[in-house]
Amino acid sequence: MSYRKRQNSNESGQSSKRPAWNSGLTRSVNTEDAVAKAKARLLAKQQAKSDNQGKKMVDDTKQDQTREGKGGLNVELHPLLRNIGKTPSIPKNHNPLKQNVRQWFDPAAINPYLNQSDMSVDPKLQHKPRPLQLNPQAKANELRQRLKEEELERQRIEDIRLKGLLPDENLAEHLYKPQYPPIVEWWDRPYLSEMKYGSELKLDSEEAPVSIYIQHPVLIPPPWESHLSEEKAMYLTKKEMKRIRRNDRQQKHKDKQDRIKLGLDAPPPPKVKLSNLMNVLTNEAIKDPTGVEMKVKQEVEERYQKHMQENEERKLTKDEKHDKIKRQHEQDLQKGYFTTVYKVQTLQDPQHFFKVDMNAKQLDFVGVILLNPRFNLIIVEGGLKNINFYKKLMTRRIKWTQGGQLEDLSQNQCDVLWEGQLKQLHFRKWSVMHSSNDDEAYMVLNKFGCENYWREAVA
C-alpha cells in the first residue's frame, strides 16, 4: 500500500474517532482552500501568457532590425543617386485602375490611319451595299476537278517516295532537265528506211543488217554432258517393292470405289467362286445347286481366259523384242567403249567356237576372232554390261577342257590378256579371220591398230 493510501486510511481512522459536530466545519474549510488554489492557478496562467506576448514582440523587433540591416525596400540610397530628379507626387484621389483612360477625345484631330478626303462626306452616304455575287455554273465542277487532280498528284508523289525515286533536293536533282526519248533509237536506225517508226524495213539492200533469209544453226549437244556420270538407279529390297505395290493397288481400288459412288462407273458384278457360292447365291443355290455350280464354273473359266488374253496382248512380238534388246545395247554403248582381249589355246571344238561366235553377235560386239595354228586371239569391243556378261561366259561358263572327241583338250585354257576402256572403237563389225603364222596375224591386226595385242600374247 502506498503512502497516500496509508495517510488516507489514517485520516479516515482519525475522522472516525472525531466527534460528529466537527465534520461540517472541516468540509467548509476544504472548499475555501480549493477555490483559493484555483484562483492562484488562473492568475499564474494569465501572467505566463502576458510574458509570452512580450517575448514575441521583442523577437519581432529584432527581426525588423535584422531586415533593415540586411537590405530590401528600407535600404538607404547611395549619395550619388539622391539628387538625380524629383520624386513624383501621387495625388490623393489617384486610382491606379483608371490611370490609362483618356480624359478627352478630339474628333477633329488628324488620324494618320484614315483617308482625310473622305472625312467630309456623310458616313451614312459613304456606305454602299455590296452586291450579291453568284458563282458560275461550272465553277464547282472545276473546283472538284482541281481537287481531284491535286489528290492524284499527291498520290503519285507518295508512290514515287515509297519507291525511293523522289529527287534529292540536297543534290538539286529536282532542277535537272528531263531528257525526252528520241524519235528513233540509234539501234533501230539501220533497219528503217526513214527516220521514224512505222516506215518500211531495209531487207533488200546489201547494206541492210538483216535479210529475208533465216539461218538455222546446227544443234550441237553440250560437250560437258559426255563427261557427266549417269545417276545410279536406287534398288529397292523385296519388302519395299511389295509395300509400294500394295499401296498402289490400294490407291487404285480406292479411286475405283469413289468413281462408283459418284455414279461415273457401273458397279462390277459379284465375283462368284465355288468357295463362296452359298454365301453369294443363297436362295438360288438352294433351289438349283447343279445349275448354279455349272454357271459359276463357266464364269471362272471366262475370267481365266480373259486374263490369259490380256497377257498375250501385252506380250511383245519377235521384232519388238529384237528392237528392245538392240535399244538396250545402244544405251549401254553410249556410256562408254570397253574392250577385252582373250587368248585361247585351241577352238577346234565346234561347240566352243559356236558359243564364242554366237554370243558375240547377240551382244552386238565389234571385233575379231583371229585363228592361228599357234593360239587363237579373241578381241571384243562394246558396252560395259555386255563386256562383263561375255567375260563370265569365257572364264566361267564354257568348260574349255571338256568335249573334243577328235582332239585332246586337257591343256586347253582361256586367259584374259587385257581389259579396259577405249577412246574410240577399232573395229566396225564382228568378223572371223585366219592366219597361218605370226607375220600374217601381225599384218591383220596392224590394219586395225591392234598389233600390240599380238605382241602381248606372244610374250
C-alpha positions as CSV (number, residue, x, y, z in Angstrom):
1,M,0.0,0.0,0.0
2,S,1.3,3.5,-0.9
3,Y,2.0,6.3,1.4
4,R,-1.1,8.3,0.3
5,K,-3.4,5.4,0.8
6,R,-1.9,4.8,4.2
7,Q,-2.3,8.5,5.0
8,N,-5.9,8.5,3.8
9,S,-6.6,5.4,5.9
10,N,-5.1,7.1,8.9
11,E,-7.1,10.2,8.3
12,S,-10.3,8.1,7.9
13,G,-9.4,6.4,11.1
14,Q,-8.9,9.7,12.9
15,S,-12.0,11.1,11.5
16,S,-14.0,8.2,12.7
17,K,-12.7,8.9,16.0
18,R,-13.6,12.7,15.8
19,P,-16.9,13.8,17.2
20,A,-19.8,14.3,14.8
21,W,-20.2,18.1,15.4
22,N,-16.7,18.9,14.0
23,S,-17.4,17.2,10.5
24,G,-19.3,20.1,8.9
25,L,-16.7,22.7,9.8
26,T,-13.9,20.7,8.2
27,R,-15.8,20.4,4.9
28,S,-16.2,24.2,4.6
29,V,-12.6,24.8,5.2
30,N,-11.6,22.4,2.4
31,T,-13.9,24.2,-0.1
32,E,-12.3,27.6,0.6
33,D,-8.9,26.2,0.1
34,A,-9.8,24.6,-3.3
35,V,-11.2,27.9,-4.5
36,A,-8.1,29.8,-3.5
37,K,-5.9,27.4,-5.2
38,A,-7.9,27.6,-8.5
39,K,-7.7,31.4,-8.4
40,A,-4.0,31.3,-7.9
41,R,-3.6,28.8,-10.7
42,L,-5.6,31.1,-13.1
43,L,-3.5,34.1,-12.2
44,A,-0.4,32.1,-13.0
45,K,-1.6,31.2,-16.4
46,Q,-2.5,34.8,-17.3
47,Q,0.9,36.0,-16.1
48,A,2.6,33.3,-18.3
49,K,0.5,34.3,-21.4
50,S,1.5,38.0,-21.0
51,D,5.1,37.1,-20.6
52,N,5.0,35.1,-23.9
53,Q,3.4,38.0,-25.8
54,G,6.1,40.3,-24.6
55,K,8.8,37.9,-25.7
56,K,7.2,37.6,-29.2
57,M,7.1,41.4,-29.6
58,V,10.8,41.6,-28.7
59,D,11.6,38.9,-31.3
60,D,9.6,40.8,-34.0
61,T,11.5,44.0,-33.3
62,K,14.8,42.1,-33.5
63,Q,13.7,40.6,-36.9
64,D,12.8,44.0,-38.2
65,Q,16.2,45.3,-37.1
66,T,17.9,42.5,-38.9
67,R,15.9,43.1,-42.1
68,E,16.8,46.8,-42.0
69,G,20.4,45.8,-41.7
70,K,20.3,43.2,-44.5
71,G,18.5,45.4,-47.2
72,G,15.2,45.4,-49.1
73,L,13.0,48.5,-49.5
74,N,14.4,50.2,-46.4
75,V,17.9,50.3,-47.8
76,E,19.2,53.9,-48.0
77,L,20.0,55.4,-51.4
78,H,23.5,56.0,-52.5
79,P,24.7,59.6,-52.1
80,L,25.2,60.0,-55.8
81,L,21.7,58.9,-56.6
82,R,19.9,61.2,-54.2
83,N,19.7,64.5,-56.3
84,I,19.1,62.9,-59.8
85,G,15.4,64.1,-60.1
86,K,12.4,65.0,-58.1
87,T,10.2,62.2,-56.9
88,P,6.8,62.5,-58.5
89,S,4.0,63.1,-56.1
90,I,0.9,60.9,-56.3
91,P,-2.4,62.8,-55.8
92,K,-4.8,61.7,-53.1
93,N,-7.6,60.8,-55.5
94,H,-5.4,58.7,-57.7
95,N,-7.0,55.4,-58.9
96,P,-4.4,53.1,-60.5
97,L,-7.1,51.0,-62.3
98,K,-8.3,54.1,-64.3
99,Q,-5.0,55.7,-65.0
100,N,-4.9,54.7,-68.8
101,V,-8.4,56.0,-69.6
102,R,-8.3,59.0,-71.9
103,Q,-9.8,62.1,-70.2
104,W,-10.8,63.8,-73.5
105,F,-11.3,62.9,-77.2
106,D,-10.9,65.4,-80.1
107,P,-12.8,64.3,-83.2
108,A,-11.2,67.0,-85.3
109,A,-7.7,65.6,-84.7
110,I,-5.9,64.1,-87.7
111,N,-5.9,60.3,-87.8
112,P,-2.9,59.0,-89.9
113,Y,-4.7,55.7,-90.4
114,L,-7.8,57.3,-92.2
115,N,-8.2,58.9,-95.6
116,Q,-8.8,62.6,-94.7
117,S,-10.6,63.3,-98.1
118,D,-13.5,61.1,-97.1
119,M,-14.0,62.7,-93.7
120,S,-16.2,65.5,-95.1
121,V,-18.7,63.0,-96.6
122,D,-21.5,61.8,-94.5
123,P,-20.8,58.3,-93.2
124,K,-24.3,57.2,-94.0
125,L,-24.0,58.3,-97.7
126,Q,-20.5,56.8,-97.9
127,H,-21.6,53.1,-97.2
128,K,-22.8,51.3,-100.2
129,P,-24.5,47.9,-100.1
130,R,-22.3,45.1,-101.5
131,P,-24.0,43.4,-104.5
132,L,-24.7,39.6,-104.4
133,Q,-22.0,37.7,-106.3
134,L,-23.1,34.3,-107.7
135,N,-20.6,31.6,-108.7
136,P,-20.8,30.5,-112.4
137,Q,-22.3,27.1,-113.1
138,A,-19.1,25.3,-113.9
139,K,-17.0,26.7,-111.1
140,A,-18.0,23.9,-108.6
141,N,-17.1,21.3,-111.2
142,E,-13.8,23.0,-111.9
143,L,-13.0,23.2,-108.2
144,R,-13.9,19.5,-107.8
145,Q,-11.7,18.5,-110.8
146,R,-8.8,20.6,-109.5
147,L,-9.1,19.0,-106.1
148,K,-9.2,15.5,-107.7
149,E,-6.1,16.3,-109.8
150,E,-4.3,17.6,-106.7
151,E,-5.1,14.4,-104.9
152,L,-3.8,12.3,-107.8
153,E,-0.7,14.3,-107.9
154,R,-0.2,13.9,-104.2
155,Q,-0.7,10.1,-104.6
156,R,1.8,9.9,-107.4
157,I,4.4,11.8,-105.4
158,E,3.7,9.5,-102.4
159,D,4.2,6.4,-104.6
160,I,7.4,7.8,-106.0
161,R,8.6,8.5,-102.5
162,L,7.8,4.9,-101.3
163,K,9.8,3.5,-104.3
164,G,12.8,5.7,-103.4
165,L,12.7,7.6,-106.7
166,L,12.0,11.0,-105.3
167,P,14.6,13.6,-106.4
168,D,17.1,14.6,-103.8
169,E,16.8,18.3,-103.1
170,N,20.2,18.4,-101.4
171,L,21.8,17.4,-104.8
172,A,19.4,19.7,-106.7
173,E,18.0,16.7,-108.6
174,H,14.6,18.4,-108.9
175,L,16.3,21.1,-111.1
176,Y,17.5,18.5,-113.7
177,K,16.1,18.9,-117.1
178,P,14.3,15.7,-118.2
179,Q,15.6,14.2,-121.4
180,Y,12.9,13.1,-123.8
181,P,13.3,9.9,-125.9
182,P,14.5,10.5,-129.5
183,I,12.2,10.0,-132.4
184,V,14.2,6.9,-133.5
185,E,16.6,5.0,-131.3
186,W,20.1,4.6,-132.6
187,W,19.9,0.8,-132.7
188,D,16.8,0.9,-134.9
189,R,18.2,3.4,-137.5
190,P,20.0,0.9,-139.7
191,Y,16.7,-1.1,-140.1
192,L,14.4,1.7,-141.1
193,S,14.2,3.4,-144.5
194,E,13.1,6.7,-142.9
195,M,13.9,8.3,-139.6
196,K,10.5,7.4,-138.0
197,Y,8.8,4.3,-136.7
198,G,6.3,2.7,-138.9
199,S,8.3,3.1,-142.1
200,E,9.4,0.2,-144.3
201,L,12.3,-2.1,-143.2
202,K,15.5,-2.4,-145.2
203,L,15.7,-6.0,-146.3
204,D,16.6,-6.0,-150.0
205,S,19.7,-3.9,-150.0
206,E,23.3,-5.1,-149.3
207,E,23.8,-2.6,-146.6
208,A,20.9,-3.9,-144.6
209,P,22.0,-5.7,-141.4
210,V,19.3,-8.4,-141.8
211,S,17.8,-10.2,-144.8
212,I,14.7,-12.2,-145.6
213,Y,16.6,-15.4,-145.2
214,I,16.6,-17.3,-141.9
215,Q,19.7,-19.2,-140.8
216,H,19.1,-22.4,-138.7
217,P,22.3,-23.3,-136.9
218,V,23.1,-26.9,-136.4
219,L,22.3,-28.1,-132.9
220,I,25.4,-29.4,-131.1
221,P,25.0,-31.3,-127.9
222,P,26.7,-29.8,-124.9
223,P,30.3,-31.1,-124.6
224,W,30.1,-31.5,-120.8
225,E,27.2,-33.9,-121.0
226,S,29.5,-36.6,-122.3
227,H,31.7,-36.4,-119.1
228,L,28.8,-36.5,-116.7
229,S,28.3,-39.8,-114.8
230,E,24.8,-41.2,-115.1
231,E,22.9,-41.3,-111.8
232,K,22.7,-44.7,-110.5
233,A,19.2,-46.2,-110.0
234,M,18.1,-46.8,-106.5
235,Y,17.5,-50.5,-106.0
236,L,14.8,-51.4,-103.5
237,T,14.5,-54.5,-101.4
238,K,11.8,-57.1,-101.9
239,K,10.0,-55.9,-98.8
240,E,10.0,-52.3,-100.1
241,M,8.8,-53.3,-103.5
242,K,5.9,-55.3,-102.0
243,R,4.9,-52.3,-99.9
244,I,4.9,-49.9,-102.9
245,R,3.0,-52.4,-105.0
246,R,0.4,-52.9,-102.2
247,N,0.0,-49.2,-101.7
248,D,-0.5,-48.6,-105.4
249,R,-3.2,-51.3,-105.5
250,Q,-5.0,-49.8,-102.6
251,Q,-5.0,-46.4,-104.1
252,K,-6.3,-47.7,-107.4
253,H,-9.1,-49.6,-105.6
254,K,-10.0,-46.5,-103.6
255,D,-10.2,-44.4,-106.8
256,K,-12.4,-47.0,-108.4
257,Q,-14.8,-47.1,-105.4
258,D,-15.0,-43.3,-105.5
259,R,-16.0,-43.3,-109.1
260,I,-18.7,-45.9,-108.4
261,K,-20.0,-43.8,-105.5
262,L,-20.2,-40.8,-107.8
263,G,-22.0,-42.7,-110.5
264,L,-19.3,-42.4,-113.1
265,D,-18.7,-46.1,-113.4
266,A,-21.1,-49.1,-113.0
267,P,-20.6,-51.4,-110.1
268,P,-18.8,-54.7,-111.1
269,P,-20.8,-57.9,-110.9
270,P,-20.2,-60.1,-107.8
271,K,-17.2,-62.4,-108.2
272,V,-18.7,-65.8,-107.5
273,K,-16.4,-68.8,-106.9
274,L,-17.1,-72.3,-105.7
275,S,-15.8,-71.4,-102.3
276,N,-18.3,-68.5,-101.7
277,L,-21.1,-70.0,-103.7
278,M,-23.5,-70.4,-100.8
279,N,-22.7,-67.0,-99.3
280,V,-23.4,-65.0,-102.5
281,L,-26.2,-67.0,-104.1
282,T,-28.1,-68.4,-101.1
283,N,-31.7,-68.8,-102.4
284,E,-30.6,-69.7,-106.0
285,A,-28.1,-72.3,-104.7
286,I,-30.7,-74.0,-102.6
287,K,-33.3,-74.1,-105.4
288,D,-31.0,-75.4,-108.2
289,P,-27.5,-76.2,-106.9
290,T,-26.4,-78.1,-110.0
291,G,-27.3,-75.3,-112.4
292,V,-25.7,-72.7,-110.2
293,E,-22.5,-74.7,-109.9
294,M,-22.2,-75.0,-113.7
295,K,-22.8,-71.3,-114.1
296,V,-20.1,-70.4,-111.6
297,K,-17.6,-72.7,-113.3
298,Q,-18.4,-71.1,-116.6
299,E,-17.7,-67.6,-115.1
300,V,-14.5,-68.8,-113.5
301,E,-13.3,-70.1,-116.9
302,E,-14.3,-66.8,-118.7
303,R,-12.3,-64.8,-116.1
304,Y,-9.2,-67.1,-116.7
305,Q,-9.5,-66.8,-120.5
306,K,-9.8,-63.0,-120.2
307,H,-6.7,-62.9,-118.0
308,M,-4.7,-65.1,-120.5
309,Q,-5.8,-63.0,-123.4
310,E,-4.7,-59.7,-121.7
311,N,-1.3,-61.3,-121.1
312,E,-1.0,-62.3,-124.7
313,E,-1.9,-58.8,-125.8
314,R,0.8,-57.4,-123.6
315,K,3.5,-59.7,-124.9
316,L,6.0,-58.3,-127.3
317,T,6.4,-59.7,-130.8
318,K,9.6,-61.2,-132.1
319,D,10.6,-58.0,-133.9
320,E,9.6,-55.8,-130.9
321,K,11.8,-58.0,-128.6
322,H,14.7,-57.7,-131.0
323,D,14.3,-53.9,-131.2
324,K,14.1,-53.6,-127.4
325,I,17.3,-55.6,-126.9
326,K,19.1,-53.6,-129.6
327,R,17.9,-50.4,-127.9
328,Q,19.3,-51.6,-124.6
329,H,22.7,-52.4,-126.2
330,E,22.9,-48.9,-127.8
331,Q,22.1,-47.3,-124.4
332,D,24.9,-49.4,-122.8
333,L,27.3,-48.4,-125.6
334,Q,26.6,-44.7,-125.0
335,K,28.0,-44.9,-121.5
336,G,31.5,-45.7,-122.9
337,Y,33.6,-48.1,-125.0
338,F,35.2,-51.0,-123.3
339,T,37.3,-53.9,-124.6
340,T,38.6,-57.3,-123.5
341,V,41.3,-59.5,-125.2
342,Y,41.2,-63.3,-124.7
343,K,43.9,-65.8,-125.6
344,V,42.5,-69.4,-126.2
345,Q,44.8,-72.3,-127.0
346,T,42.5,-74.0,-129.5
347,L,39.0,-73.6,-130.9
348,Q,38.8,-77.0,-132.6
349,D,35.7,-78.0,-130.7
350,P,32.7,-76.7,-132.7
351,Q,30.6,-76.2,-129.6
352,H,33.2,-73.8,-128.1
353,F,33.6,-71.9,-131.4
354,F,29.8,-71.6,-131.7
355,K,29.3,-70.2,-128.2
356,V,32.1,-67.7,-128.7
357,D,30.9,-66.5,-132.1
358,M,27.1,-66.5,-131.5
359,N,27.2,-64.8,-128.1
360,A,29.4,-62.0,-129.5
361,K,26.9,-61.5,-132.4
362,Q,23.9,-61.5,-130.0
363,L,25.6,-58.9,-127.8
364,D,26.3,-56.6,-130.8
365,F,30.0,-56.7,-130.3
366,V,32.5,-55.5,-132.8
367,G,35.9,-57.2,-133.0
368,V,37.6,-60.3,-134.5
369,I,38.3,-63.9,-133.8
370,L,41.9,-64.5,-135.2
371,L,42.5,-68.2,-135.8
372,N,46.2,-69.2,-135.8
373,P,47.9,-72.7,-135.5
374,R,49.9,-71.4,-132.6
375,F,47.0,-70.0,-130.5
376,N,43.7,-68.0,-131.0
377,L,43.1,-64.4,-130.2
378,I,39.6,-63.0,-129.5
379,I,39.1,-59.2,-129.3
380,V,35.7,-57.9,-128.3
381,E,34.6,-54.2,-128.0
382,G,31.2,-52.9,-126.8
383,G,29.3,-51.7,-123.7
384,L,30.4,-52.4,-120.2
385,K,27.4,-54.5,-119.3
386,N,27.7,-56.8,-122.3
387,I,31.5,-57.0,-121.8
388,N,31.1,-58.2,-118.2
389,F,28.5,-60.8,-119.4
390,Y,30.8,-62.0,-122.1
391,K,33.7,-62.2,-119.6
392,K,31.7,-64.5,-117.3
393,L,30.9,-66.7,-120.4
394,M,34.6,-67.1,-121.4
395,T,36.0,-67.5,-117.9
396,R,33.3,-69.5,-116.1
397,R,30.5,-71.0,-118.2
398,I,32.5,-72.5,-121.0
399,K,34.4,-75.7,-119.9
400,W,37.4,-75.5,-122.2
401,T,38.8,-78.9,-121.2
402,Q,35.6,-80.8,-121.9
403,G,34.4,-82.1,-125.3
404,G,36.6,-82.6,-128.3
405,Q,36.3,-86.2,-129.4
406,L,38.9,-85.8,-132.1
407,E,41.5,-83.8,-130.2
408,D,42.8,-83.8,-126.6
409,L,41.6,-80.6,-124.8
410,S,43.1,-81.3,-121.4
411,Q,45.6,-78.5,-121.9
412,N,43.1,-76.0,-123.4
413,Q,42.5,-72.8,-121.4
414,C,41.3,-69.2,-121.8
415,D,43.3,-66.2,-120.5
416,V,42.4,-62.6,-120.3
417,L,45.3,-60.6,-121.8
418,W,44.0,-57.1,-121.3
419,E,40.8,-55.2,-120.5
420,G,39.9,-51.6,-120.1
421,Q,38.2,-48.5,-121.6
422,L,38.7,-47.2,-125.1
423,K,38.5,-43.7,-126.5
424,Q,37.1,-45.0,-129.8
425,L,36.3,-48.3,-131.4
426,H,39.0,-50.0,-133.6
427,F,36.6,-52.3,-135.5
428,R,33.4,-51.7,-137.4
429,K,31.8,-55.2,-137.3
430,W,32.3,-58.7,-135.9
431,S,34.4,-61.0,-138.1
432,V,36.4,-64.2,-138.1
433,M,39.9,-64.2,-139.7
434,H,42.5,-66.8,-140.4
435,S,46.3,-66.6,-140.3
436,S,49.0,-69.2,-140.9
437,N,51.9,-67.7,-139.0
438,D,52.8,-64.8,-136.7
439,D,53.6,-62.4,-139.6
440,E,50.2,-62.7,-141.2
441,A,48.5,-62.3,-137.7
442,Y,50.6,-59.2,-137.1
443,M,49.6,-57.7,-140.5
444,V,45.9,-58.4,-140.0
445,L,45.9,-56.7,-136.6
446,N,48.0,-53.9,-137.9
447,K,45.2,-52.8,-140.2
448,F,43.0,-52.1,-137.1
449,G,45.8,-50.6,-135.0
450,C,45.8,-53.6,-132.5
451,E,49.2,-55.2,-133.3
452,N,50.3,-54.7,-129.7
453,Y,47.7,-57.3,-128.6
454,W,49.6,-60.0,-130.6
455,R,52.9,-58.9,-129.1
456,E,51.4,-59.2,-125.6
457,A,50.0,-62.7,-126.5
458,V,53.4,-63.9,-127.9
459,A,55.4,-62.5,-125.0
